[in-house]
Every structure is written in C-alpha cells, then in structure tokens.
C-alpha cells in the first residue's frame, strides 16, 4: 500500500521523470538514426568498411552500461558536463548505433539483386534506386533495428538515475 500512496502523492514528479527519461532516449536514438542509417548505407556501398564499422559498434555494445557511463564522466568533465544528460545521451547514442547500422546493412545487402538490376534497367541512378526501390523494401528490417535500440536503451537510460553515484535517485538531470 505504501507504493500506491507514494505514486498518488508524487504523480506529477513521476510523470516529469518519465517524460524526461523518454525524451533523453528519443534524443539519443534519433541521433543514432541520423548517423546510423547513412552509415549502414555507406557500408553496403563500400563493403571494405563493413567489418571495421560493425566491429567498432559491436565493441562499444559489449562495454557494460555502468562502465560506459563511468567513462563518460571524465570525458565530459573536461567541458563542464561530467554528470548529467549529455554523457547519458552520448552513451545511449553509442549503444543505439549497432542495431541500427547492422539492420540497415543487413536489409540493404540482402535485397534481391534483381531489384537493383530492374532499377538500372529503367535508367535509375544509384540515389534514385536507393530512394524509390531499396529503402522502401528495407524499411521493415531497419525499423526492427530502431525498435531494438529503443527497447534496449530505455533500460540503459534508467541506470543514469540509479544508485551508481551513491545518492539513490537524487542524480542531477
């Protein structure tokens, strides 16, 4: 019953924290989409880049989230933002890259070659084929990567406000 009373007494504060949490995740994943989808397109076009780009993104994802937040603090302390939203958004952005880049790469790389040939056959440029044929066909898989990034990072962002700084729940925004 104490939990119910706490929620009822603090609903406005809890709503504010929830909206802040969702905003930070949306910001980080939005930035990852802006960078990750073009990066996925680039590594499909230039195959030699796929291994290093996906390798680096995979290595970043293997770093435990609390350790990555810990690495962000001294880095962002150099610009006066050691603790707060900027290091958290950066960490979640880095975590979001792998599913988005990998799914974009996989979706575009696995399209039937006949689609590209048909586009070439009717005189489409690379950019026209990409816009009108390849991306629309790849969207379900790309959105799967975005969904994975969002779900994964809702949990990762929650660590930002936890006990990891020794002040349970009182972390600065």
C-alpha positions as a Markdown table, in Angstrom:
| # | Residue | x | y | z |
|---|---|---|---|---|
| 1 | Unk | 0.0 | 0.0 | 0.0 |
| 2 | Unk | 2.9 | 2.3 | 0.6 |
| 3 | Unk | 3.8 | 2.2 | -3.1 |
| 4 | Unk | 0.3 | 3.2 | -4.2 |
| 5 | Unk | 0.4 | 6.1 | -1.7 |
| 6 | Unk | 3.8 | 7.2 | -3.0 |
| 7 | Unk | 2.6 | 7.1 | -6.6 |
| 8 | Unk | -0.6 | 9.0 | -5.8 |
| 9 | Unk | 1.3 | 11.6 | -3.7 |
| 10 | Unk | 4.1 | 12.1 | -6.2 |
| 11 | Unk | 2.4 | 11.5 | -9.6 |
| 12 | Unk | 3.5 | 14.9 | -11.0 |
| 13 | Unk | 7.1 | 14.2 | -10.1 |
| 14 | Unk | 7.0 | 10.7 | -11.5 |
| 15 | Unk | 5.3 | 11.9 | -14.7 |
| 16 | Unk | 8.1 | 14.6 | -15.1 |
| 17 | Unk | 10.8 | 11.9 | -14.6 |
| 18 | Unk | 9.1 | 9.6 | -17.1 |
| 19 | Unk | 8.8 | 12.3 | -19.7 |
| 20 | Unk | 12.4 | 13.3 | -19.2 |
| 21 | Unk | 13.5 | 9.7 | -19.5 |
| 22 | Unk | 11.6 | 9.2 | -22.7 |
| 23 | Unk | 12.9 | 12.5 | -24.1 |
| 24 | Unk | 16.5 | 11.5 | -23.5 |
| 25 | Unk | 16.1 | 8.1 | -25.1 |
| 26 | Unk | 14.3 | 9.6 | -28.1 |
| 27 | Unk | 17.0 | 12.2 | -28.5 |
| 28 | Unk | 19.8 | 9.6 | -28.4 |
| 29 | Unk | 18.0 | 7.1 | -30.7 |
| 30 | Unk | 17.1 | 10.0 | -33.0 |
| 31 | Unk | 20.7 | 11.0 | -33.3 |
| 32 | Unk | 21.6 | 7.3 | -33.8 |
| 33 | Unk | 19.1 | 7.1 | -36.7 |
| 34 | Unk | 20.5 | 10.2 | -38.3 |
| 35 | Unk | 24.1 | 8.8 | -38.2 |
| 36 | Unk | 23.4 | 5.0 | -38.3 |
| 37 | Unk | 21.1 | 4.7 | -41.3 |
| 38 | Unk | 23.5 | 6.6 | -43.7 |
| 39 | Unk | 26.4 | 4.7 | -42.1 |
| 40 | Unk | 24.6 | 1.4 | -42.9 |
| 41 | Unk | 24.1 | 2.6 | -46.5 |
| 42 | Unk | 27.7 | 3.6 | -46.8 |
| 43 | Unk | 29.0 | 0.2 | -45.7 |
| 44 | Unk | 26.7 | -1.6 | -48.2 |
| 45 | Unk | 28.1 | 0.6 | -50.9 |
| 46 | Unk | 31.7 | 0.3 | -49.7 |
| 47 | Unk | 32.0 | -3.3 | -48.5 |
| 48 | Unk | 35.5 | -2.9 | -47.1 |
| 49 | Unk | 34.2 | -0.6 | -44.4 |
| 50 | Unk | 31.6 | -3.0 | -43.1 |
| 51 | Unk | 34.0 | -5.1 | -40.9 |
| 52 | Unk | 35.6 | -2.2 | -39.1 |
| 53 | Unk | 32.4 | -0.2 | -38.7 |
| 54 | Unk | 30.4 | -3.1 | -37.4 |
| 55 | Unk | 33.4 | -4.3 | -35.3 |
| 56 | Unk | 33.7 | -0.9 | -33.5 |
| 57 | Unk | 30.0 | -0.7 | -32.9 |
| 58 | Unk | 30.0 | -4.3 | -31.5 |
| 59 | Unk | 32.9 | -3.5 | -29.2 |
| 60 | Unk | 31.0 | -0.4 | -27.8 |
| 61 | Unk | 27.9 | -2.5 | -27.2 |
| 62 | Unk | 30.0 | -5.1 | -25.2 |
| 63 | Unk | 31.0 | -2.4 | -22.7 |
| 64 | Unk | 28.8 | -2.7 | -19.6 |
| 65 | Unk | 26.5 | 0.4 | -19.4 |
| 66 | Unk | 27.6 | 1.4 | -16.0 |
| 67 | Unk | 31.2 | 1.3 | -17.2 |
| 68 | Unk | 30.4 | 3.4 | -20.3 |
| 69 | Unk | 28.7 | 6.0 | -18.1 |
| 70 | Unk | 31.8 | 5.9 | -15.9 |
| 71 | Unk | 34.0 | 6.6 | -18.9 |
| 72 | Unk | 31.8 | 9.5 | -20.0 |
| 73 | Unk | 32.1 | 11.3 | -16.7 |
| 74 | Unk | 35.8 | 12.2 | -17.0 |
| 75 | Unk | 35.5 | 12.9 | -20.7 |
| 76 | Unk | 32.6 | 15.3 | -20.3 |
| 77 | Unk | 34.1 | 16.8 | -17.2 |
| 78 | Unk | 36.6 | 18.5 | -19.5 |
| 79 | Unk | 33.8 | 20.6 | -20.8 |
| 80 | Unk | 32.0 | 21.0 | -17.5 |
| 81 | Unk | 29.3 | 18.4 | -18.3 |
| 82 | Unk | 30.7 | 15.4 | -16.3 |
| 83 | Unk | 27.4 | 14.3 | -14.8 |
| 84 | Unk | 24.0 | 14.9 | -16.4 |
| 85 | Unk | 22.1 | 14.5 | -19.6 |
| 86 | Unk | 24.9 | 15.0 | -22.1 |
| 87 | Unk | 27.0 | 12.0 | -21.0 |
| 88 | Unk | 23.9 | 9.8 | -20.7 |
| 89 | Unk | 22.6 | 10.8 | -24.2 |
| 90 | Unk | 26.1 | 10.1 | -25.6 |
| 91 | Unk | 26.3 | 6.7 | -24.0 |
| 92 | Unk | 22.8 | 5.7 | -25.2 |
| 93 | Unk | 23.6 | 7.1 | -28.7 |
| 94 | Unk | 26.7 | 4.8 | -28.8 |
| 95 | Unk | 24.6 | 1.8 | -27.7 |
| 96 | Unk | 22.0 | 2.6 | -30.3 |
| 97 | Unk | 24.4 | 2.5 | -33.3 |
| 98 | Unk | 24.9 | -1.2 | -33.6 |
| 99 | Unk | 21.3 | -2.4 | -34.0 |
| 100 | Unk | 20.5 | 0.5 | -36.4 |
| 101 | Unk | 23.7 | 0.2 | -38.5 |
| 102 | Unk | 23.6 | -3.6 | -38.6 |
| 103 | Unk | 19.9 | -3.8 | -39.6 |
| 104 | Unk | 20.3 | -1.1 | -42.3 |
| 105 | Unk | 23.3 | -3.0 | -43.7 |
| 106 | Unk | 21.6 | -6.4 | -43.5 |
| 107 | Unk | 18.4 | -5.1 | -45.0 |
| 108 | Unk | 20.0 | -3.4 | -48.0 |
| 109 | Unk | 22.6 | -6.1 | -48.5 |
| 110 | Unk | 20.0 | -8.9 | -48.6 |
| 111 | Unk | 17.7 | -7.3 | -51.2 |
| 112 | Unk | 17.3 | -9.4 | -54.3 |
| 113 | Unk | 19.9 | -8.4 | -57.0 |
| 114 | Unk | 17.0 | -8.3 | -59.5 |
| 115 | Unk | 15.6 | -5.2 | -57.8 |
| 116 | Unk | 18.8 | -3.3 | -58.4 |
| 117 | Unk | 19.0 | -4.6 | -61.9 |
| 118 | Unk | 15.5 | -3.6 | -62.7 |
| 119 | Unk | 16.2 | -0.1 | -61.4 |
| 120 | Unk | 19.4 | 0.1 | -63.5 |
| 121 | Unk | 17.4 | -1.2 | -66.5 |
| 122 | Unk | 15.0 | 1.6 | -66.4 |
| 123 | Unk | 17.8 | 4.2 | -66.1 |
| 124 | Unk | 17.7 | 5.0 | -62.4 |
| 125 | Unk | 20.7 | 6.5 | -60.8 |
| 126 | Unk | 22.1 | 5.0 | -57.5 |
| 127 | Unk | 20.3 | 7.6 | -55.5 |
| 128 | Unk | 17.0 | 7.1 | -57.3 |
| 129 | Unk | 17.3 | 3.3 | -56.8 |
| 130 | Unk | 18.1 | 3.9 | -53.1 |
| 131 | Unk | 15.2 | 6.3 | -52.6 |
| 132 | Unk | 12.5 | 4.6 | -54.6 |
| 133 | Unk | 13.4 | 0.9 | -54.5 |
| 134 | Unk | 15.9 | -0.2 | -51.9 |
| 135 | Unk | 15.0 | 1.9 | -48.8 |
| 136 | Unk | 11.2 | 1.2 | -49.1 |
| 137 | Unk | 12.0 | -2.5 | -49.4 |
| 138 | Unk | 14.4 | -2.4 | -46.5 |
| 139 | Unk | 12.3 | -0.3 | -44.1 |
| 140 | Unk | 10.8 | -3.2 | -42.1 |
| 141 | Unk | 14.2 | -4.5 | -41.1 |
| 142 | Unk | 15.6 | -1.0 | -40.5 |
| 143 | Unk | 12.6 | -0.3 | -38.2 |
| 144 | Unk | 13.4 | -3.6 | -36.4 |
| 145 | Unk | 16.8 | -2.2 | -35.6 |
| 146 | Unk | 15.3 | 1.0 | -34.4 |
| 147 | Unk | 12.8 | -0.8 | -32.2 |
| 148 | Unk | 15.6 | -2.9 | -30.7 |
| 149 | Unk | 17.7 | 0.2 | -30.0 |
| 150 | Unk | 14.7 | 1.9 | -28.3 |
| 151 | Unk | 13.8 | -1.0 | -26.1 |
| 152 | Unk | 17.4 | -1.7 | -25.1 |
| 153 | Unk | 18.1 | 1.9 | -24.3 |
| 154 | Unk | 15.0 | 2.6 | -22.2 |
| 155 | Unk | 16.6 | 0.2 | -19.7 |
| 156 | Unk | 20.1 | 1.5 | -20.1 |
| 157 | Unk | 19.0 | 5.1 | -19.6 |
| 158 | Unk | 17.3 | 4.1 | -16.3 |
| 159 | Unk | 20.8 | 3.4 | -14.9 |
| 160 | Unk | 21.6 | 7.1 | -15.2 |
| 161 | Unk | 19.4 | 8.0 | -12.3 |
| 162 | Unk | 20.1 | 5.0 | -10.1 |
| 163 | Unk | 22.4 | 4.2 | -7.1 |
| 164 | Unk | 25.6 | 4.2 | -9.2 |
| 165 | Unk | 26.7 | 7.6 | -7.8 |
| 166 | Unk | 25.9 | 6.7 | -4.2 |
| 167 | Unk | 22.9 | 9.0 | -4.0 |
| 168 | Unk | 19.8 | 6.9 | -4.6 |
| 169 | Unk | 17.5 | 8.6 | -7.0 |
| 170 | Unk | 18.9 | 12.1 | -6.4 |
| 171 | Unk | 21.1 | 12.3 | -9.5 |
| 172 | Unk | 21.1 | 15.7 | -11.2 |
| 173 | Unk | 19.3 | 15.8 | -14.6 |
